[in-house]
């Protein structure tokens, strides 16, 4: 699980993904360098990526090997000045009344419609690879690897 995320992140950043046990059979994944005061790591163009995900780990059916299942995520994209552009959330076990996958627009992006800054715009489940493809193809973040598209497309399929 972490290896796949690390490979995806390496398409746009030198940041390292790390994980920690948060509860029995539940691991949290984040990028080193993120913290309470710094919610993102820098990408190749100076913009930012925030990542927080939770996985439940257990044995596969039949007891052969391990399986990791994504159970929650937050993926953020930030501009070069440290302003949040957008944030994809899915937190089905949080105290929030919105437990389905959704998108938040940053205050600057939503400035022409202030209510969009606090709205939970519905989405389907979004993978980190989707967000990185958006960063590269939609926002112009230069990839650090020549094989970036192959990596992100392959990870989306698996």
URZIMO-V723199 format. One record per residue. N is the residue number from 1. RES is the residue in one small letter. PHI is phi as a letter, one per 40 degrees, with the letter a starting at -180 (999 if undefined). BURIAL is 1 if it has 9 or more other C-alpha atoms within 8 Angstrom, else 0. D_FIRST is the distance of its C-alpha to the first C-alpha in Angstrom with 2 decimals. Layout:
BEGIN
n:N res:RES phi:PHI burial:BURIAL d_first:D_FIRST
n:N res:RES phi:PHI burial:BURIAL d_first:D_FIRST
END
This chain:
BEGIN
n:1 res:x phi:999 burial:0 d_first:0.00
n:2 res:x phi:c burial:1 d_first:3.81
n:3 res:x phi:c burial:0 d_first:5.48
n:4 res:x phi:c burial:0 d_first:5.38
n:5 res:x phi:c burial:1 d_first:6.43
n:6 res:x phi:c burial:1 d_first:8.68
n:7 res:x phi:c burial:1 d_first:10.12
n:8 res:x phi:c burial:1 d_first:10.98
n:9 res:x phi:c burial:1 d_first:12.52
n:10 res:x phi:c burial:1 d_first:14.40
n:11 res:x phi:c burial:1 d_first:16.35
n:12 res:x phi:b burial:1 d_first:18.27
n:13 res:x phi:a burial:1 d_first:17.87
n:14 res:x phi:c burial:0 d_first:17.85
n:15 res:x phi:c burial:1 d_first:16.05
n:16 res:x phi:b burial:0 d_first:13.37
n:17 res:x phi:c burial:1 d_first:10.27
n:18 res:x phi:b burial:1 d_first:10.53
n:19 res:x phi:b burial:1 d_first:9.77
n:20 res:x phi:a burial:0 d_first:12.53
n:21 res:x phi:c burial:1 d_first:13.60
n:22 res:x phi:b burial:0 d_first:15.59
n:23 res:x phi:a burial:0 d_first:16.99
n:24 res:x phi:d burial:0 d_first:16.98
n:25 res:x phi:g burial:0 d_first:13.70
n:26 res:x phi:b burial:1 d_first:12.44
n:27 res:x phi:b burial:1 d_first:10.28
n:28 res:x phi:b burial:1 d_first:11.01
n:29 res:x phi:b burial:1 d_first:9.32
n:30 res:x phi:a burial:1 d_first:12.06
n:31 res:x phi:b burial:1 d_first:13.59
n:32 res:x phi:c burial:1 d_first:16.06
n:33 res:x phi:h burial:0 d_first:19.52
n:34 res:x phi:c burial:1 d_first:19.11
n:35 res:x phi:a burial:0 d_first:21.34
n:36 res:x phi:d burial:0 d_first:23.95
n:37 res:x phi:c burial:0 d_first:26.29
n:38 res:x phi:b burial:0 d_first:23.88
n:39 res:x phi:c burial:0 d_first:21.49
n:40 res:x phi:a burial:1 d_first:20.15
n:41 res:x phi:b burial:1 d_first:19.72
n:42 res:x phi:c burial:1 d_first:21.96
n:43 res:x phi:c burial:1 d_first:21.19
n:44 res:x phi:c burial:1 d_first:23.24
n:45 res:x phi:b burial:0 d_first:26.21
n:46 res:x phi:g burial:0 d_first:26.35
n:47 res:x phi:c burial:1 d_first:24.89
n:48 res:x phi:b burial:1 d_first:21.93
n:49 res:x phi:b burial:1 d_first:18.41
n:50 res:x phi:b burial:1 d_first:17.31
n:51 res:x phi:a burial:1 d_first:13.84
n:52 res:x phi:a burial:1 d_first:13.24
n:53 res:x phi:b burial:1 d_first:10.70
n:54 res:x phi:b burial:1 d_first:10.55
n:55 res:x phi:b burial:1 d_first:8.51
n:56 res:x phi:b burial:1 d_first:10.63
n:57 res:x phi:b burial:1 d_first:9.77
n:58 res:x phi:a burial:0 d_first:12.53
n:59 res:x phi:c burial:1 d_first:14.05
n:60 res:x phi:c burial:1 d_first:14.35
n:61 res:x phi:d burial:0 d_first:17.84
n:62 res:x phi:g burial:0 d_first:20.22
n:63 res:x phi:g burial:0 d_first:18.42
n:64 res:x phi:b burial:0 d_first:16.67
n:65 res:x phi:g burial:0 d_first:13.28
n:66 res:x phi:b burial:0 d_first:10.50
n:67 res:x phi:b burial:0 d_first:8.91
n:68 res:x phi:b burial:1 d_first:6.70
n:69 res:x phi:b burial:0 d_first:8.90
n:70 res:x phi:c burial:1 d_first:9.23
n:71 res:x phi:b burial:1 d_first:12.59
n:72 res:x phi:a burial:1 d_first:13.77
n:73 res:x phi:a burial:1 d_first:13.55
n:74 res:x phi:a burial:1 d_first:15.97
n:75 res:x phi:b burial:1 d_first:16.02
n:76 res:x phi:b burial:1 d_first:19.32
n:77 res:x phi:b burial:1 d_first:21.34
n:78 res:x phi:b burial:1 d_first:24.30
n:79 res:x phi:c burial:1 d_first:27.37
n:80 res:x phi:c burial:1 d_first:28.75
n:81 res:x phi:c burial:0 d_first:30.98
n:82 res:x phi:g burial:0 d_first:28.30
n:83 res:x phi:b burial:1 d_first:29.00
n:84 res:x phi:c burial:1 d_first:26.31
n:85 res:x phi:c burial:1 d_first:26.44
n:86 res:x phi:a burial:1 d_first:24.16
n:87 res:x phi:a burial:1 d_first:21.40
n:88 res:x phi:c burial:1 d_first:19.30
n:89 res:x phi:b burial:1 d_first:18.87
n:90 res:x phi:a burial:1 d_first:17.79
n:91 res:x phi:a burial:1 d_first:18.65
n:92 res:x phi:c burial:1 d_first:20.00
n:93 res:x phi:b burial:0 d_first:20.88
n:94 res:x phi:c burial:0 d_first:22.50
n:95 res:x phi:c burial:0 d_first:26.26
n:96 res:x phi:c burial:0 d_first:26.58
n:97 res:x phi:c burial:0 d_first:28.55
n:98 res:x phi:c burial:0 d_first:26.19
n:99 res:x phi:b burial:1 d_first:23.11
n:100 res:x phi:c burial:0 d_first:22.36
n:101 res:x phi:d burial:1 d_first:20.30
n:102 res:x phi:a burial:1 d_first:22.62
n:103 res:x phi:b burial:1 d_first:23.45
n:104 res:x phi:b burial:1 d_first:25.53
n:105 res:x phi:c burial:1 d_first:27.71
n:106 res:x phi:c burial:1 d_first:28.65
n:107 res:x phi:d burial:1 d_first:32.25
n:108 res:x phi:c burial:0 d_first:33.38
n:109 res:x phi:c burial:1 d_first:32.05
n:110 res:x phi:c burial:1 d_first:33.64
n:111 res:x phi:c burial:0 d_first:36.86
n:112 res:x phi:c burial:0 d_first:39.04
n:113 res:x phi:b burial:0 d_first:38.01
n:114 res:x phi:d burial:1 d_first:37.39
n:115 res:x phi:c burial:0 d_first:36.25
n:116 res:x phi:c burial:1 d_first:33.15
n:117 res:x phi:c burial:1 d_first:31.98
n:118 res:x phi:b burial:0 d_first:31.40
n:119 res:x phi:c burial:0 d_first:30.73
n:120 res:x phi:b burial:0 d_first:27.60
n:121 res:x phi:c burial:0 d_first:27.47
n:122 res:x phi:c burial:0 d_first:25.80
n:123 res:x phi:a burial:0 d_first:22.95
n:124 res:x phi:c burial:0 d_first:20.72
n:125 res:x phi:c burial:0 d_first:17.01
n:126 res:x phi:b burial:1 d_first:15.79
n:127 res:x phi:c burial:0 d_first:12.53
n:128 res:x phi:d burial:1 d_first:11.88
n:129 res:x phi:c burial:1 d_first:13.00
n:130 res:x phi:c burial:1 d_first:16.17
n:131 res:x phi:c burial:1 d_first:16.96
n:132 res:x phi:c burial:1 d_first:16.63
n:133 res:x phi:c burial:1 d_first:18.83
n:134 res:x phi:c burial:1 d_first:21.23
n:135 res:x phi:d burial:1 d_first:21.39
n:136 res:x phi:c burial:1 d_first:22.25
n:137 res:x phi:c burial:0 d_first:24.37
n:138 res:x phi:c burial:0 d_first:25.87
n:139 res:x phi:b burial:0 d_first:26.23
n:140 res:x phi:g burial:0 d_first:26.84
n:141 res:x phi:c burial:1 d_first:24.19
n:142 res:x phi:c burial:0 d_first:24.59
n:143 res:x phi:c burial:1 d_first:21.57
n:144 res:x phi:c burial:1 d_first:21.17
n:145 res:x phi:b burial:0 d_first:20.25
n:146 res:x phi:c burial:0 d_first:22.43
n:147 res:x phi:c burial:0 d_first:19.63
n:148 res:x phi:d burial:1 d_first:18.00
n:149 res:x phi:c burial:0 d_first:18.93
n:150 res:x phi:c burial:0 d_first:17.73
n:151 res:x phi:c burial:1 d_first:14.21
n:152 res:x phi:c burial:1 d_first:14.05
n:153 res:x phi:c burial:1 d_first:15.88
n:154 res:x phi:c burial:0 d_first:13.84
n:155 res:x phi:c burial:1 d_first:10.50
n:156 res:x phi:c burial:1 d_first:12.69
n:157 res:x phi:c burial:0 d_first:13.86
n:158 res:x phi:c burial:0 d_first:10.78
END
